[in-house]
Amino acid sequence: MSKLYIVATPIGNLEDISMRAVRILGEVDFVLCEDTRVTSKLLKHYEIKTKTISYHQHSGEAKVNKILELLDSGKNLALVSDAGTPGISDPGGKLVAAAIEKLGDMISIESVPGPSAVTAALSITGIPTDKFVFMGFPPHKKGRQTFIERIGDSIYPVVVYESKHRIIKFLEELERLNEEIEKHNEEAEAFNMKVVTKDKKEKKSPVTSVVVCRELSKMHETVYRGALADTIEKIKSSAGDQKGEFVIVIGK
């Protein structure tokens, strides 16, 4: 029975990889990569000679079929993303679904767990995280306002990814969101004092804190805490602080 391994790789620091992951990457027939150039640096670092195959969000049906044919022929494959755990905000989940649908019990799909930017960020926020909502990247344009509103509707902390190009915009959207929540709650409280029926307006959970994590596990890792307005000003005032990848944890 062939195997498809879903292998978590470092989100920055190359030391953040398990011994099992290194072994698996060296033993499989091929490594499926989001970007072969990125993965080749990791493989070279650990002196792994396994050949790579490109698989990313733009890969079409022909590429998926080729991968399924390899599995069907008895090849063992490892799927990695550029960083972190495959299937989290990348097309890994689609490949797993296709493999299950086409090959079913003819293959084994195994997780090789490890780094994830979501859990890395949550672990250092100090925000209660026994329950949380992960929403990935906000849409660039269409659907963005609805995305922001869903953050406001959540009763649990929310984790969001954002790019350097839109980090300021997103944080300013959170500022406006919290102002709207505060206004809604004031109106709800005033309304509820006037009615004695069950038709009371529900209040929304306000944003209690926002922790912005930049370049987690990398040389220039930075964590911004405190008032949202202060965080926005810090990032705005430094071009260096606007570089890299961001994980935002929104406390509720």
N, C-alpha and C positions, 0 to 999 in steps of 0.2 A: 504494500500500500504506500503510495507516495504521500509526501507531507508538504503542507504550505505553512511555514512559520511566519507569524506576525511579530517582527522583532523591533523592540524599542531601542532607539539609539540616542546618544547625547544631544541635549538641546543647546550645548555650547562647549562645555569642558569635555574633552575627549576621554578623560578618566572616568566619566560617569556612564560606564557601560558594564554590564554583568559579565562574569566569566562564562556563563552559559551562552550569552549572546555572541561573544567572540568565537566560541567553539562552533556554534551553529552556523555562523556566517562563513566559517572555514570549511565546514563539512558539506554544505548544500551544493547542488549542481550549478545554480545560478542565484544571484541576488537581484531582486526587482527594485529599482531605484526611482525615486521621484526626480532626482537629477544625478546622473552618473558622475558628474564632476565633483559634486559635494560628497557623495558616498565613497568615491575613490580615495579621497583624503583620509577618511576613517579607516578604510581597508588597508591602505598603505601604512598608516600609523601602527596597525596591529599585524602587519606583514601577512595579510590575507590575500591569497591569489585568485579567489573565486571570480569568475566572469560575471559581468553585470548586464542587465537588460533594463532599458528605460520603460517606466510605467508611471504616468502622471495624469492630471485631470483632463488633459487634452488627448489622451490615448483613445483611439477609436475601437470599434468592435473587432477589427482585424487583429489588433494587438492583444486584446483580451482573449480572443480565440486561440492565438498562438500560445499564450501562457497556459490556457486550459489544455491544449494539446500536449504541452510539455508535462503537465501533471498527469494527464491520462496515460502518457507513455512511461510513467514510473519515475520521472525526475522529481527531486526534492528541491523546493524553492523557498527563499526567504524574502519577505516583503519588508522594506524599510521606507521611511519617509526621510526628508532632509534632516529632520530633527524631531525627537520625541516618539510618541506611540502612533503607529499607522492607524488610520481609521478615525482619527480625531482631527476634524477640519482638513481632511485630504481625501482622495478617492479610494483609499484602502478598503473601506467598507463595501464599495461597489464590487470590487474584485472578489472579496470574500463571499458576497451574496451570489455572484455569478458562478463561483466554484461550487457552492452548495447546491445551486439549482441544476447545474449541468453534470456534476460528478457525484454529488451526494455522498454515500457511504464508501465510495471508491477511493476517497482521499481522507487524510486526517489534517485538521486545521488546529494548530497549536499556538498559543500565545507565549511569547518570551518577554515577560513584562520588564518595565524599566522606567526611564525618565518620561515625564509629561509636564509641559509648562503649566497646565491647569493645576495639578496637585502641588507642583513646586511653589507656585504663587500662593495658593491657599494656605500652605504650611507656615508661611512667615507673616501672614496678615494680622494675626491676633483677633480676627473676626470669627465668631462662632460658625463653624462649618460642618456641623453634623448633618445639615441639609444645605444643598446649594443648587443653583441652576446654571448650566453652562450653555452659552448662546453663540459661541464662536465669533466670527467676524461680522460686523454690521454690514448691511448692503451699502454700496457706494452711493446710490441715488434712490432708485425705486424701492420702496418698502422700508427705507431708513427710519422715517418718522414712526411707522408702526413698530419697528424693532425697538426704538427708544421707549415707546409707550408700554411695551411688554415688560421692559425693565421696571417701569414704574408700577405695573400691576403685580409684580412678583412679591410674595411675602418672605422669600428666602434670599440670601445673598446671591448675587449674579456675577459670573465670570465671563469676561469678554476679551477677545483678541482685537488689537487694532494696529494698523500700520503707522509708520512714522509720518506718512503724508496726511493722515487724518486724525492724529492723536489730539491735537489742540481742538479741532472741531468737535470731536466726540466728548471731550471733557466739558466744553462749553455747552454742549447739548445736555449733559448731565446736570449742569448748573440750572439751566432753564427748566429741566424736568422737575428738579426738587422744588423750585419756586412754584411750579404748577401744582405739585402735590400738596405743598403747604397751603396754597390758596384753596384747593379742593377740600382739604380737611377743615379749614376755617369755615367754609360755606356749609359743609356737612354738619359740623357741630352746631352752627347757628340754626340750620333747618331742623335738626333733631330735637333741639330744645323747644321747638314750636309744635311738634307733633307727638301724639301719644299712641299712634297706631304702629303697626309693624313695618310701615313704609319708610323706615328710616334710611338715610343715606350711609353707605359704608365708607369708612375712612380708608385711605391707602397707606401702605407702609412707606415712610419717608426714607430717603437716603441718609443713613446715619454716619457713614464714613466711606471714603474711597481710597483704596491703596493701589498705586500705579507701580508696576514692576517693569523695569526696562533691562533688556539684555541679561536675563536670568542665567546664572552660572558662568557668564563670560567675564572677561577682564574689566569691562566697564559697567558691571551690574550696578543698578541704582534702584532704590525703593523710595518712593515719595509717599509720605504720610501727612496727616493733618488736614487743615481746611482745604477744600477743593480749589478755592480761589488762589490760595498760596501756591498750590501745586501747579496750576495753570501758569502762574506768573514765573515760577522757577523754570519750567520747560520752555516758555516763550522767550525768556531772557538769555537762554544759552542754546546756540545752534547745535552743540554737541549733545545736549539732552534731547534733541529731536531726532536723533539717529537710532537705528536699531529696531528691535521688535518689542512690543508692549503687551502685557497682560494686565487687565484692570479688574480688580475685585471690588464690587459695589455692595457695601454692607446695608442690610435692611433691618 
